[in-house]
Amino acid sequence: MKLSFTLAGLATLASAFPVIDNLNAEAHQKAAKIAARALKNLEAEGLSQPVRRAPKLPLPEDALGLSRAETNCGPTIPCPYFDAKEQFISVEGEYAYANPGPDEIRGPCPGLNAAANHGYLPRSGVASIEETVRGLNKLYNLGVDLGAFLAAYAIVIDGDLLGGTWSIGGPQQSDPIAPFLGNGQGLSYSHNSYEGDGSIGRLDAFTNNGDAHSLSIEKFEEVYAVGGNDTSENGYDQRYTIDKFRARYHDVQAHSIATNPYYFTGAFSTIVVVPAAYNFVINFMSNHSEEEPSGYLDGYNFKQFFGVTGKPGSFVWNKGKERVPENWYKRPAISPYGLADVAADVGIGYLAYPDTLKIGGNTGKVNSFTGVQVEDLTGGVLNAKNLLEGDNFACFAFVLAQQAIPHFLKGPLDAINNATSFLDPFLKPILDVLECPELGQFDQSLFNQFPGYKYSPKGPATNYKA
């Protein structure tokens, strides 16, 4: 049976979405209608795809060998061909690069910044679900299901729920929902909800005065070096694979535990989004060619997407000026990267580098990492042994995303819990194709012992801009 994410769950959404008791009934209805309208608009534009499931675990015993053999195209659908006309990405005309203006927002994700600088996302840096799905699918062939879910999650966690928009950086100019839910600060100040410790290029928030959105040149130097020994300015001989980035994540995590007394990993952002971000660099920034249809990422493309110029030892970060390289070709249309790929790639990473699968955090001192047992968190349903079997990890990840919402939103308990309904039509289809155990309510009170779990840096009075 073909399962499309587009209209699933809409019948129950309208009746199950009171949202915020403080607001009037008209506001309640408006919030529910935003999700329904977004899905209908995407379907009308032909932006719907069957929801795929991730390959079932356990994977072969040689998980490290599997990781090292994985191409830059991802774990589920190969890139079997190269079609220059189909895959070519224009950086001219309406998609020509432009520096962000004084009122245009940029944030911690280089891929989003590049998309906005070229007009694939709104140049304002504030996007709706439809604009997110349309633009990122066109630029990166990011799966429709993944784009819709990530945008909806951003709206619920750190966006404007009633306006149906989210910010790729700091606070939006107008955020009417902020007094009732969350702080509306955007991705730049979404610590533990979207952004988390152990980033590929940013410092941990607590160790950098709350700033986890600015690129660290020192950290970029280190990740750049994993691609080889090419010290030229163009970096054409540097080559990056997903396994090299998984190994790098292992090292970064160890460094955070040794230097950040507030290091924490246990939220959806830190268990899934942080390692997934390493994978996104490979799967979305790799260039594709006739010779390498599965894609390659060299130093040149890496630097362009991250807004970095110069050569090793003298790199310069051009703040907010990330670019899509010229003569760049995205993934083929047959191989979108969606929710199933995210779950599979993160799971493979944990199998290949099991030391990185940590749930817990430091307790106020460096090197004080204390773990939380999976069985305690899930009421004994899952444990360290079966978490990576079958569909269990994917189920754990997506349910964690849903159940984590109450911690990050502020307001009446009933209103907070009902806010999760906004995600239902975007999350339910992937859960429907998985064989999930009954997980019940996660006991997230186990995280209260970790100061990093509660740490929430506040954004500045103005947005992070170039």
C-alpha positions as MATLAB code, in Angstrom:
seq = 'MKLSFTLAGLATLASAFPVIDNLNAEAHQKAAKIAARALKNLEAEGLSQPVRRAPKLPLPEDALGLSRAETNCGPTIPCPYFDAKEQFISVEGEYAYANPGPDEIRGPCPGLNAAANHGYLPRSGVASIEETVRGLNKLYNLGVDLGAFLAAYAIVIDGDLLGGTWSIGGPQQSDPIAPFLGNGQGLSYSHNSYEGDGSIGRLDAFTNNGDAHSLSIEKFEEVYAVGGNDTSENGYDQRYTIDKFRARYHDVQAHSIATNPYYFTGAFSTIVVVPAAYNFVINFMSNHSEEEPSGYLDGYNFKQFFGVTGKPGSFVWNKGKERVPENWYKRPAISPYGLADVAADVGIGYLAYPDTLKIGGNTGKVNSFTGVQVEDLTGGVLNAKNLLEGDNFACFAFVLAQQAIPHFLKGPLDAINNATSFLDPFLKPILDVLECPELGQFDQSLFNQFPGYKYSPKGPATNYKA';
ca = [
       0.000    0.000    0.000;
       1.314    3.435   -0.901;
       1.448    5.689    2.132;
       1.670    9.404    1.508;
       2.441   11.831    4.286;
       0.229   14.525    2.826;
      -3.290   14.072    4.189;
      -2.696   11.508    6.939;
      -4.280   12.377   10.231;
      -6.029   15.566    9.119;
      -9.450   14.357   10.236;
      -8.287   14.003   13.819;
      -6.098   17.100   13.745;
      -8.895   19.651   13.609;
     -10.709   18.179   16.623;
      -7.596   17.394   18.661;
      -5.907   20.784   18.559;
      -7.100   23.220   21.228;
      -3.427   24.315   21.424;
      -3.394   27.070   24.001;
      -6.056   27.585   26.619;
      -5.000   31.218   27.015;
      -6.030   31.996   23.454;
      -9.522   32.234   22.057;
     -11.274   29.576   20.003;
     -10.520   31.404   16.747;
      -6.787   31.156   17.460;
      -7.153   27.459   18.260;
      -8.808   26.821   14.908;
      -6.259   28.909   13.027;
      -3.351   26.909   14.381;
      -4.976   23.631   13.364;
      -5.801   24.924    9.900;
      -2.196   25.959    9.236;
      -0.998   22.358    9.273;
      -3.911   21.202    7.129;
      -3.406   23.997    4.594;
       0.332   23.339    4.335;
      -0.248   19.683    3.572;
      -2.956   20.410    1.004;
      -0.767   22.998   -0.711;
       2.136   20.551   -0.950;
      -0.103   17.890   -2.391;
      -1.491   20.355   -4.941;
       2.061   21.149   -6.037;
       2.816   17.449   -6.510;
       5.170   17.444   -3.540;
       4.211   14.122   -2.019;
       6.262   10.963   -1.762;
       5.561    7.491   -0.398;
       6.879    7.178    3.131;
       9.696    4.631    3.208;
      10.900    2.599    6.145;
      14.524    2.310    7.156;
      16.213   -1.057    6.653;
      15.620   -3.210    9.684;
      18.413   -3.680   12.164;
      20.448   -5.645   13.177;
      22.850   -4.931   10.386;
      25.801   -7.184    9.488;
      28.196   -7.897   12.328;
      30.820   -5.833   10.545;
      29.007   -2.535   11.166;
      32.252   -0.592   10.881;
      32.893   -2.153    7.490;
      29.364   -1.229    6.450;
      29.929    2.357    7.531;
      33.182    2.591    5.614;
      31.573    1.130    2.490;
      28.602    3.528    2.459;
      28.569    5.985   -0.429;
      27.773    9.698   -0.269;
      24.257    8.890   -1.495;
      22.895    7.421    1.721;
      21.821    4.062    3.123;
      18.522    3.187    1.420;
      18.266    4.222   -2.253;
      21.450    4.301   -4.367;
      22.225    7.007   -6.907;
      22.245    4.765  -10.000;
      22.723    7.417  -12.655;
      23.838   10.968  -13.383;
      21.579   13.274  -15.371;
      23.240   16.654  -15.801;
      20.052   18.445  -16.867;
      17.969   17.061  -14.013;
      20.580   17.487  -11.292;
      22.162   20.828  -12.220;
      21.566   23.575   -9.660;
      21.340   27.110  -10.936;
      23.111   29.901   -9.053;
      22.099   32.583  -11.547;
      19.056   34.790  -12.126;
      16.560   34.448   -9.297;
      18.979   32.021   -7.626;
      22.034   34.271   -7.823;
      23.994   34.650   -4.617;
      23.416   37.798   -2.560;
      24.797   38.759    0.822;
      22.070   38.810    3.466;
      20.661   42.244    4.101;
      20.371   44.021    7.453;
      16.946   42.535    8.181;
      17.643   39.050    6.792;
      18.298   36.278    9.292;
      21.036   33.673    9.077;
      21.826   31.003   11.644;
      23.775   27.903   12.661;
      23.084   25.631    9.665;
      25.300   26.331    6.631;
      22.986   24.398    4.319;
      20.020   26.563    5.285;
      22.068   29.755    5.077;
      23.270   28.851    1.580;
      19.707   28.070    0.510;
      18.523   31.474    1.742;
      21.469   33.342    0.199;
      20.515   31.908   -3.189;
      16.759   32.312   -2.818;
      15.869   28.634   -2.578;
      14.536   29.518    0.871;
      13.103   32.987    1.502;
      16.000   35.413    1.698;
      14.442   36.801    4.871;
      15.472   33.613    6.689;
      11.879   32.993    7.807;
       9.973   30.198    6.060;
       6.663   28.363    6.071;
       6.338   24.594    5.779;
       5.541   24.862    2.076;
       8.504   27.143    1.373;
      10.814   24.846    3.315;
       9.737   21.683    1.521;
       9.664   23.284   -1.916;
      13.022   25.023   -1.635;
      15.060   22.290    0.037;
      13.657   19.624   -2.246;
      14.560   21.686   -5.303;
      18.055   22.524   -4.078;
      19.157   19.367   -2.244;
      16.522   16.747   -3.117;
      15.730   16.651    0.578;
      12.811   14.257    0.996;
       9.375   15.815    1.246;
       8.564   13.874    4.420;
      11.803   15.003    6.071;
      11.442   18.650    5.044;
       7.840   18.834    6.244;
       8.627   17.193    9.573;
      11.700   19.339   10.293;
       9.826   22.540    9.440;
       6.802   21.559   11.543;
       9.075   20.636   14.455;
      10.880   23.979   14.196;
       7.562   25.835   14.182;
       6.340   24.039   17.300;
       9.610   24.285   19.226;
      11.025   27.704   18.349;
       8.801   29.310   15.736;
       5.559   31.187   15.248;
       2.882   28.508   15.574;
      -0.049   30.738   14.659;
       1.788   32.260   11.704;
       3.095   28.877   10.593;
       6.700   30.048   10.149;
      10.124   29.373   11.628;
      13.448   31.192   11.629;
      16.704   29.655   10.399;
      18.561   31.911   12.852;
      17.488   34.254   15.629;
      14.085   35.574   16.699;
      11.536   36.576   14.107;
      10.501   40.211   13.960;
       7.014   39.304   15.148;
       6.309   36.252   17.238;
       2.785   36.351   18.716;
       3.060   32.842   20.123;
       6.164   33.560   22.206;
       4.343   34.676   25.367;
       2.491   31.383   25.456;
       4.846   28.721   24.123;
       8.625   28.491   24.227;
      10.766   31.549   23.655;
      10.362   31.848   19.872;
      14.080   32.401   19.474;
      14.643   30.447   16.253;
      17.317   27.848   15.556;
      20.186   29.937   16.879;
      18.871   29.661   20.428;
      17.185   26.265   20.323;
      19.593   24.554   22.702;
      18.633   20.906   23.281;
      15.427   21.321   21.258;
      17.041   21.616   17.814;
      20.661   22.564   18.400;
      22.802   20.397   20.669;
      26.282   19.805   22.036;
      28.899   18.105   19.863;
      28.335   19.994   16.589;
      30.477   19.446   13.512;
      31.565   23.085   13.403;
      30.102   25.017   16.342;
      31.158   25.159   19.956;
      28.970   23.870   22.775;
      26.670   26.632   23.997;
      27.740   26.614   27.655;
      31.441   26.829   26.839;
      30.908   29.714   24.409;
      28.772   32.112   26.449;
      25.552   30.704   25.006;
      26.672   31.030   21.384;
      26.248   27.719   19.588;
      25.408   29.275   16.213;
      28.753   30.762   15.140;
      31.266   28.651   13.242;
      34.480   27.905   15.108;
      37.407   28.160   12.720;
      39.497   25.967   15.015;
      36.834   23.267   14.914;
      36.458   23.626   11.153;
      40.231   23.247   10.754;
      40.008   19.933   12.596;
      37.096   18.504   10.619;
      38.599   19.754    7.342;
      41.767   17.782    8.111;
      39.920   14.447    8.199;
      39.573   14.680    4.417;
      43.283   14.292    3.656;
      46.481   16.282    3.394;
      45.682   18.763    0.611;
      46.821   22.122    1.958;
      46.133   24.055   -1.252;
      43.561   26.822   -1.326;
      41.193   24.957   -3.647;
      41.218   21.700   -1.672;
      40.233   19.563   -4.658;
      42.148   16.544   -3.338;
      40.413   16.529    0.052;
      37.711   13.849    0.129;
      35.094   13.247    2.789;
      32.949   10.215    3.493;
      30.176    9.599    5.961;
      32.376    7.186    7.887;
      35.082    9.832    8.318;
      32.464   12.169    9.749;
      31.124    9.446   12.067;
      34.639    8.932   13.408;
      34.957   12.693   13.801;
      31.704   12.794   15.797;
      33.185   10.214   18.143;
      36.170   12.501   18.773;
      34.059   15.648   19.146;
      31.779   13.979   21.667;
      34.774   12.847   23.734;
      36.180   16.391   23.612;
      32.865   17.855   24.802;
      32.742   15.480   27.757;
      36.296   16.520   28.653;
      35.733   20.273   28.332;
      32.040   21.071   28.872;
      30.718   20.542   32.420;
      27.184   20.965   31.018;
      27.556   18.435   28.213;
      24.235   16.657   27.702;
      22.864   14.089   25.283;
      19.404   12.666   25.751;
      17.018   14.875   23.827;
      15.885   14.340   20.231;
      18.300   17.089   19.208;
      21.330   15.393   20.736;
      20.458   11.733   20.126;
      19.324   12.243   16.511;
      19.773   15.749   15.111;
      23.425   16.299   16.085;
      24.794   13.090   14.489;
      22.336   13.519   11.616;
      23.830   16.948   10.908;
      27.204   15.304   10.211;
      25.416   12.954    7.817;
      23.563   15.840    6.154;
      26.832   17.468    5.119;
      27.749   14.355    3.149;
      24.320   13.587    1.752;
      23.300   17.123    0.774;
      26.562   18.941    0.007;
      28.252   16.278   -2.110;
      28.628   17.092   -5.798;
      27.481   14.468   -8.312;
      29.033   13.712  -11.678;
      29.126   11.177  -14.499;
      32.279    9.709  -12.979;
      30.883    9.673   -9.445;
      27.072    9.455   -9.591;
      26.908    8.643   -5.865;
      28.596   11.958   -5.175;
      31.823   13.289   -3.722;
      32.612   16.020   -1.240;
      35.950   17.735   -1.651;
      37.523   20.601    0.231;
      36.367   23.175   -2.303;
      32.677   22.311   -2.016;
      32.950   21.873    1.747;
      34.368   25.372    2.194;
      31.872   26.995   -0.174;
      28.883   25.605    1.696;
      30.380   26.585    5.068;
      31.284   30.132    4.002;
      35.006   29.542    4.527;
      37.832   30.893    2.374;
      41.604   30.483    2.456;
      43.712   27.421    3.025;
      44.488   25.309    6.103;
      46.151   27.386    8.767;
      44.624   30.631    7.492;
      40.922   29.865    7.058;
      38.469   32.759    7.324;
      34.785   32.373    8.111;
      32.680   34.809    6.114;
      29.812   35.135    8.551;
      26.436   34.441    6.997;
      27.870   34.199    3.470;
      27.546   30.476    2.802;
      27.232   29.607   -0.893;
      26.074   26.909   -3.269;
      29.151   26.227   -5.437;
      29.094   26.853   -9.167;
      28.835   23.779  -11.387;
      27.209   21.835   -8.584;
      24.828   18.918   -9.124;
      22.421   17.579   -6.490;
      21.285   14.007   -5.785;
      19.232   12.407   -8.592;
      15.450   12.671   -8.374;
      15.111    8.939   -7.801;
      17.135    9.203   -4.576;
      15.573   11.687   -2.153;
      16.959   11.668    1.362;
      14.074   11.343    3.799;
      13.105   10.357    7.316;
      13.931    6.684    6.733;
      17.437    7.633    5.639;
      17.966    9.761    8.735;
      17.016    6.902   11.046;
      19.122    4.384    9.131;
      22.210    6.598    8.922;
      22.153    7.547   12.601;
      21.591    3.901   13.545;
      24.494    2.722   11.394;
      26.695    5.337   13.038;
      25.849    4.072   16.496;
      26.461    0.473   15.443;
      29.808    1.342   13.853;
      30.902    3.577   16.760;
      28.950    2.224   19.763;
      30.740    4.476   22.243;
      28.880    7.440   20.740;
      25.462    6.112   21.765;
      25.320    7.892   25.090;
      22.245    8.993   26.999;
      22.995   11.247   29.925;
      25.467   14.015   30.601;
      28.083   15.648   32.730;
      26.920   16.618   36.205;
      28.493   20.060   36.473;
      32.130   19.033   36.141;
      34.126   17.949   33.130;
      34.620   14.214   32.688;
      31.694   13.492   35.016;
      29.503   11.814   32.409;
      26.733    9.790   34.014;
      24.598    7.566   31.859;
      20.844    6.974   31.917;
      19.744    3.434   31.173;
      17.453    3.022   28.172;
      15.228    0.628   30.136;
      14.756    3.218   32.893;
      13.860    5.895   30.381;
      11.362    3.695   28.500;
       9.836    1.818   31.429;
      11.724   -1.376   30.613;
      10.387   -1.688   27.053;
      13.758   -1.043   25.418;
      17.291   -1.640   26.632;
      20.846   -1.138   25.423;
      20.786   -4.517   23.695;
      17.533   -4.248   21.735;
      17.531   -0.509   21.046;
      19.323   -1.059   17.726;
      17.298   -4.095   16.690;
      14.491   -4.062   14.145;
      12.685   -0.726   14.018;
      13.337    0.057   17.667;
      15.787    2.904   17.198;
      13.648    4.679   14.607;
      10.611    4.300   16.880;
      12.609    5.565   19.866;
      13.892    8.579   17.915;
      10.573    9.764   16.544;
       8.614    9.195   19.746;
      11.354   11.026   21.653;
      10.850   13.999   19.333;
       7.166   14.056   20.149;
       7.452   13.501   23.887;
      10.270   15.994   24.352;
       8.045   18.910   23.386;
       6.599   19.559   26.877;
      10.076   20.176   28.290;
      10.832   22.939   25.804;
       7.476   24.708   25.690;
       6.049   26.883   28.428;
       2.400   27.292   29.325;
      -0.518   25.246   30.652;
       0.190   21.512   30.671;
      -2.901   20.642   28.636;
      -1.995   23.244   26.048;
       1.581   21.975   25.791;
       0.521   18.384   25.329;
      -1.996   19.373   22.691;
       0.694   21.276   20.803;
       2.157   17.914   19.812;
      -0.903   17.438   17.623;
       0.610   19.893   15.178;
       3.255   17.283   14.384;
       0.848   14.367   13.990;
       0.207   14.593   10.236;
       3.951   14.886    9.622;
       5.135   12.221   12.067;
       2.315    9.669   12.056;
       2.985    8.293    8.535;
       6.554    7.235    9.352;
       5.435    5.657   12.626;
       2.686    3.826   10.735;
       5.201    1.977    8.553;
       7.373    0.975   11.508;
       6.836   -1.963   13.825;
       7.061   -0.131   17.129;
       6.742   -1.496   20.641;
       4.373    0.294   23.004;
       6.754    2.822   24.512;
       4.336    4.746   26.685;
       5.522    7.906   28.389;
       9.273    8.426   28.653;
      10.522    9.199   32.161;
      12.405   12.357   31.306;
      12.657   13.310   34.979;
      15.788   11.141   34.903;
      17.488   14.036   33.088;
      16.897   16.547   35.862;
      20.245   15.631   37.442;
      22.097   17.097   34.456;
      22.538   20.900   34.429;
      22.969   20.825   30.657;
      19.436   19.470   30.256;
      17.970   22.615   31.792;
      20.491   25.063   30.352;
      18.776   27.440   27.938;
      20.858   30.361   26.645;
      18.852   33.457   25.781;
      19.124   35.131   22.432;
      20.257   38.740   21.981;
      17.973   41.675   21.365;
      18.816   41.495   17.673;
      19.091   38.588   15.286;
      22.325   36.922   14.254;
      23.052   38.562   10.931;
      25.984   38.786    8.552;
];
